[in-house]
């Protein structure tokens, strides 16, 4: 099955929900601190997190293919669900 950007974004939205962080990285042009989102460059994807109101970010994952990032996100989801007693 093809891994699309929309599928990856849905997983990241769920990660933001599980971690109690804003679902959208920017609200009214203001950066939402601690929000996770997908950064794209050079044909690859990586998970990034906003660290300050000026839009500074930190890399959470390496740059990966869409499928590899999907596996990475699945691992994060499993870990977050386990800490919340959901699994």
VOBA-1610 file (N, C-alpha, C; in pm, whole numbers, padded with zeros to 5 digits, always signed):
BEGIN
Unk+00083-00118+00000Unk+00000+00000+00000Unk+00089+00125+00000Unk+00051+00223-00078Unk+00127+00346-00090Unk+00110+00433+00035Unk+00221+00485+00085Unk+00217+00573+00201Unk+00212+00717+00152Unk+00104+00785+00180Unk+00087+00922+00133Unk+00117+01022+00244Unk+00140+01145+00206Unk+00164+01251+00303Unk+00042+01267+00394Unk-00077+01254+00342Unk-00199+01268+00423Unk-00203+01161+00533Unk-00164+01038+00500Unk-00162+00931+00601Unk-00060+00963+00710Unk+00055+01015+00670Unk+00157+01052+00768Unk+00106+01166+00857Unk+00042+01265+00796Unk-00011+01377+00873Unk-00118+01332+00972Unk-00200+01235+00934Unk-00300+01181+01027Unk-00233+01116+01148Unk-00124+01045+01125Unk-00052+00982+01236Unk+00008+01088+01328Unk+00064+01194+01269Unk+00123+01301+01349Unk+00015+01375+01428Unk-00101+01394+01370Unk-00212+01457+01441Unk-00250+01372+01563Unk-00252+01241+01547Unk-00283+01151+01658Unk-00173+01158+01766Unk-00047+01167+01723Unk+00063+01181+01819Unk+00046+01310+01899Unk+00012+01419+01831Unk-00012+01546+01901Unk-00127+01532+02001Unk-00231+01461+01962Unk-00344+01439+02052Unk-00302+01359+02175Unk-00227+01251+02152Unk-00182+01167+02264Unk-00088+01242+02358Unk-00006+01331+02302Unk+00089+01404+02386Unk+00034+01533+02443Unk-00090+01566+02408Unk-00151+01686+02462Unk-00093+01814+02404Unk-00041+01808+02284Unk+00014+01925+02218Unk-00080+01971+02109Unk-00068+02097+02064Unk-00157+02146+01958Unk-00148+02060+01833Unk-00261+02044+01764Unk-00265+01959+01645Unk-00208+02028+01522Unk-00217+02160+01518Unk-00167+02234+01402Unk-00044+02314+01442Unk+00064+02310+01361Unk+00187+02378+01399Unk+00174+02530+01408Unk+00082+02587+01331Unk+00065+02732+01334Unk-00082+02766+01348Unk-00113+02858+01440Unk-00249+02903+01463Unk-00247+03056+01453Unk-00318+03110+01355Unk-00316+03255+01331Unk-00173+03306+01314Unk-00095+03232+01237Unk+00045+03266+01205Unk+00139+03261+01325Unk+00093+03207+01437Unk+00177+03195+01556Unk+00216+03048+01574Unk+00346+03024+01594Unk+00394+02888+01614Unk+00340+02830+01744Unk+00297+02705+01739Unk+00242+02636+01856Unk+00351+02550+01919Unk+00402+02593+02032Unk+00514+02527+02097Unk+00480+02382+02130Unk+00577+02294+02107Unk+00573+02149+02130Unk+00494+02071+02025Unk+00435+02137+01929Unk+00358+02069+01825Unk+00453+01991+01733Unk+00416+01867+01702Unk+00491+01786+01606Unk+00434+01809+01467Unk+00519+01802+01367Unk+00474+01813+01229Unk+00577+01747+01139Unk+00542+01730+01012Unk+00632+01665+00916Unk+00706+01772+00837Unk+00838+01766+00843Unk+00922+01852+00761Unk+00957+01778+00633Unk+00958+01849+00522Unk+00987+01787+00393Unk+01101+01861+00324Unk+01197+01787+00272Unk+01305+01845+00193Unk+01381+01734+00123Unk+01434+01767+00006Unk+01520+01674-00069Unk+01453+01540-00096Unk+01321+01540-00111Unk+01249+01418-00141Unk+01226+01326-00022Unk+01258+01373+00098Unk+01240+01291+00218Unk+01154+01364+00320Unk+01125+01294+00427Unk+01039+01346+00532Unk+01106+01322+00667Unk+01074+01408+00764Unk+01119+01382+00900Unk+01021+01445+00997Unk+01018+01389+01117Unk+00933+01443+01221Unk+01010+01554+01291Unk+00946+01669+01305Unk+01005+01784+01372Unk+00910+01832+01480Unk+00964+01909+01576Unk+00883+01963+01684Unk+00917+02110+01702Unk+00816+02193+01711Unk+00836+02337+01731Unk+00881+02360+01875Unk+00986+02442+01892Unk+01043+02461+02026Unk+01021+02599+02085Unk+00985+02698+02001Unk+00962+02832+02055Unk+00862+02908+01969Unk+00816+03023+02018Unk+00712+03099+01947Unk+00761+03158+01816Unk+00891+03163+01796Unk+00945+03214+01671Unk+00951+03107+01563Unk+00909+02985+01594Unk+00907+02878+01494Unk+01033+02795+01490Unk+01119+02807+01591Unk+01238+02722+01598Unk+01196+02577+01613Unk+01272+02486+01552Unk+01235+02344+01555Unk+01353+02258+01596Unk+01321+02137+01638Unk+01424+02035+01659Unk+01382+01912+01582Unk+01481+01840+01534Unk+01455+01716+01459Unk+01429+01604+01558Unk+01320+01533+01535Unk+01287+01417+01618Unk+01335+01290+01549Unk+01325+01287+01416Unk+01374+01170+01340Unk+01476+01216+01237Unk+01546+01120+01181Unk+01631+01147+01065Unk+01541+01169+00944Unk+01598+01214+00834Unk+01522+01225+00709Unk+01503+01084+00655Unk+01377+01050+00625Unk+01340+00915+00588Unk+01249+00915+00466Unk+01227+00797+00411Unk+01123+00783+00309Unk+00989+00787+00381Unk+00883+00801+00304Unk+00748+00805+00364Unk+00719+00676+00441Unk+00754+00563+00385Unk+00728+00435+00452Unk+00810+00422+00581Unk+00937+00460+00574Unk+01021+00453+00694Unk+00968+00546+00804Unk+00924+00666+00766Unk+00869+00758+00866Unk+00740+00700+00925Unk+00662+00632+00844Unk+00540+00569+00893Unk+00573+00468+01003Unk+00676+00386+00982Unk+00718+00290+01085Unk+00764+00362+01212Unk+00839+00471+01195Unk+00887+00550+01309Unk+00768+00605+01388Unk+00670+00661+01316Unk+00550+00716+01382Unk+00470+00608+01453Unk+00461+00490+01392Unk+00391+00378+01457Unk+00456+00345+01590Unk+00588+00348+01595Unk+00660+00322+01720Unk+00630+00427+01826Unk+00625+00553+01783Unk+00591+00660+01878Unk+00449+00643+01931Unk+00358+00611+01841Unk+00217+00593+01881Unk+00206+00480+01981Unk+00271+00368+01955Unk+00267+00254+02047Unk+00322+00294+02184Unk+00434+00363+02187Unk+00493+00407+02313Unk+00403+00501+02390Unk+00344+00598+02320Unk+00254+00693+02386Unk+00129+00624+02437Unk+00075+00532+02359Unk-00045+00460+02403Unk-00014+00374+02526Unk+00103+00312+02527Unk+00140+00229+02643Unk+00156+00313+02768Unk+00214+00433+02757Unk+00229+00517+02875Unk+00095+00566+02927Unk-00004+00572+02841Unk-00139+00613+02882Unk-00227+00495+02918Unk-00171+00371+02914Unk-00247+00252+02949Unk-00350+00214+02847Unk-00330+00250+02722Unk-00426+00221+02617Unk-00401+00086+02550Unk-00285+00028+02574Unk-00252-00102+02512Unk-00217-00201+02619
//
